Amino acid sequence: MPPAKKRPRAYDVARTRAAVLAQFTHLRDAVRTLTPEQLALPGPGEWTVRDLAAHVPTALERVSRGMEQPRPVGGPKPETSLLEWPFSTAAKAQDIAGEARATAADRTDLDALYEETLARFTALVPDGDQDRLVPTRAGTMRLGDFLVTRTVELVVHTDDLHRATGIDVPYDRQALAACTRLLADALADRAPGGSVEVRVPPFAVVQCIGGPKHTRGTPPNVVETDPLTWMRLATGRTRWASALDSAQVSASGERADLAPLLPLMG
């Protein structure tokens, strides 16, 4: 019998919305300081920093557009759950990249783009109604769940901007916590079990991978890392072997190898 999957973690929609707004504001403030030379620097993948900066508002705009759609009649179930979302992203990567480059070319005034996006999100997206269904690239999702995915988008791109330009952009604690927990829970969902304990202090501890279950004392198989390294591993920004070699992650026990399961997102 396969290991039972745990009940999904609950998130407070008002706190998540506030975290999304806080992290977006940190990014807006950082983008305002970018020089033309910095905007021309290479960003993640084939993007420039300008492409990256133009893409960031999409994290909020997709929620705003969803809220403009008519409320579904009745009570249909969401097509995509929160823990399914990370695994849906790889198939959309090419489309997202194309849209980012198009937006960068079309919207030369990035500050105006950010202000417009912030105003629309604030007006259209409530801090309640978490079960409202909204359309996403991966199918309809609950509003509360979709907002949690926005913390992943914003935290990932905050790190992308820092690594491309060297600018230190603050991380909202609640946004970083939600991002870390979702990606840790997604790992446990992908490989259910109790033989390996993955620790990402101070935000998440999950057990995963089938095999002998740990019940007391020090687990025989333990992986531990910090939130940003975990995010980079889960999104493919950092490879497992590289993180081990640089001591960014510790792994003890013969089963404590997450390489076959990473990255979680494309």
N, C-alpha and C positions, 0 to 999 in steps of 0.2 A: 504494500500500500504506500503510495507517495506521501511525503510529509504534508501535513495540513498547513494551509496558508493562514497567516494571522489576519485579524480584522484590521482594515486600513486605519491609519492614524487620522485623527480629527484635527482640523485647523479652524481657527476663529476667523471668519470672513472679514470682520472689521479690522483686526490686527494685520491680516494679510494685505488688505487694501492699503493700509497705512504704510506697511513696509514697502510695497510696490511704489507708492508715491515718494517715499523717502529716498529709495535707491535711484529712482528716475531723476529726482532733483539733484542728487550727488553727480550723476552723469551729465545732466544739463549744465551744471556749474563748471564741470571739467571741460566740456566741449567748448564752452564760451572762451576758454583761455587758449585754445589751439591756434597756432599760427598756420599760415598757408604751407609752410615747410613741413610742419608736423602732420597736417591733413594729407600731404602727399606721401607720407611714409607708408611702407608696407604694413598691412594689418594681418589678421588671421587668414590663412589659406591664400586665395588669390585676391583678397580685398585690399584696398587702401584704407588708411585711417578714416578718410572721408566717407568711403562706403560703409564702414562700421558705424560711424557717427550718424549717418543717414538712416541706417537700419534700426538703431536702438528705439526710436519712437514707435516702431511697428509693434513692439511688445505690448504697449498700451493701446495703440490704435485698433488692434484686432479685437480687444475686449469692447471698446467703444462701438465698433461696427456691429458686433454681436448684439449689443444692447439695443441697437436701433432696429433690429429685426423684430417682427411680431412675436409675441409670446406664444409658444406652442399651446395648442388647445388640448385639454385633457392633462395627462401626466406621463408622457413617454419617458422611457429610461434613456440615460445618456448612451451614446454610441461608443464613447471612449472613457474609461475610468482614469483616475489620476495616475495610477501605477502603470497603466498601458501607455501613457503619453510619451515618456522618454524614448520608448522603442519605436515610436511612429515618426521620429524626426528625420531619420536618415534619408527616407524616401523623398523628403521635401527640400533637401539641401540645395539642389540645383536651381529650383524655382526661387528660393529665398535669396540666393546669391544674385540672380538676375534682377530681382526686384530692388535689392539694395543698391546695385549699380545704377539702375534707372532713377531711383529716388535721389541719389547723390548728384546725378546730372541735372535733374529737374528742379530740385529744391536747393538752390545755392545759399540761401539764407537759413542756416541751420538753427540759429537762435529762434527765428520765427516759427520754424517747424516744431521745435520743442515746446514753445509756448502754446501753439495751437493744439498740439497733442495733449498737453497737460490740462488745458481748459476743457477740451471735449471729454476727457476721461473723468475729470472732477464732476462735470455736469451730468454725465450719462451713467456712470457706474456707481451703484449704491454701496453702502457699507453693510448691507443686509441682503436678504433674498438669495442666500447662497445656493439654493436648489434650482434657481432659474437656469434653464438650458440655453446655451449660447453656441453658435456655430464656430468651429475651429478648423484648421487644416486637417486635423485627425478625425473629424466628426464632431457631433454635438457633445459638449461637456457641461457639467454643473459649473455655475459661475464661481462658487467657492474653490473648486478644484482648478479651474482655469487660472484664477488669480495666483494660486500657488505655483503654477508653471511659469508665471511671469517673473517670479523671484529668481528662478533658474536662469531665464533669459537675461535678466538684468545683472545678476551676479557674474555670470559667464562673460558678458560683454564689458563689465567693469574691469575684470581681470585682463581681457583682451586689450583694452585701451591702455592699461598700465604697462603691459608687456611690450606693446608697440611703441609707446612714447616715453615711458619712464615716469609719467605723472602719477602721483599717489592719489587715488580716488577713495574716499571713505566707503566702508561697507556698513550699511544698516544692520544691526545685530539680528533683528527679526527676519530680514530678507535672507541673510546668510544662513540662519538657522533653518528656515523653511527649505531653502535650496539643498542644504546638506541632508536634511531628513528625507526629503523626497527621493534623492538619488540613492541614499542608503536603503530605503525601503524598496526601491525598484530593484536593487541588487538582490535583496532577500526574496522578492517576488519572482525574479528570474531563476534563482537557484534555491528553492526552499529547502530547509533542513536546519540542523542544529549542531553541526560538527565544527563550524568555524565562527568565531566571534569577530565582528568588524567594529572597531571603535573609532569614532571621529569626535573626540572631545572638543568642546563641551556639549555638543548638540545631538549626537546620535550613537546608539549601540544597537546592532542587529546581529542575529544569527542566521547563517545561511549554509548551503551545500549539504546534501544528504550524507548520512554516515552516523557514527556513534554520537548520541546527543550528550552535551555537557549539562550537568545539573548542579554540581557543587565545586567550590574551590576554584583554582586557576584553570581556565580552559586550556586544553592541549594545543589548540590551533587558534592563534590570535593574529589579527591584522590591525595595526593602528597607524593613523595619520592625522594630519590637520585638515580643517575644512577646505581650504583652497587647494591643497594637493588632491584631496578626494574629488573635488569638483573637476580638476584637470584630468584626473584618471578617468572619471565617469564620462567625460565629454571627448576624450581622445586628445586633449591638449598635451598630456604627458603620458608616456608609455610606462607600463608596470616595471619593466626591467630597469629603465632609467631612474624611476623613483626609488627603487631598491638600491641601486648603485650609489645614488646621491644621499642615501639615508633620509629621504623625505617620507618614507614609509617603512615600518618594521613589520616583519612577518615571521612568526615562529610556529613550528609544527609542520608535519609533512603534507597536510591538506591546505595550508595557508598560502595558496597560489591563486590569485584572482585573475591572472593573465587571460585564461580562456573565456572569462566573462566580461572583459572590458574591451572597448568602451561600451557604455550603455546607450549613449546617444551618438548620432551621426553628425 
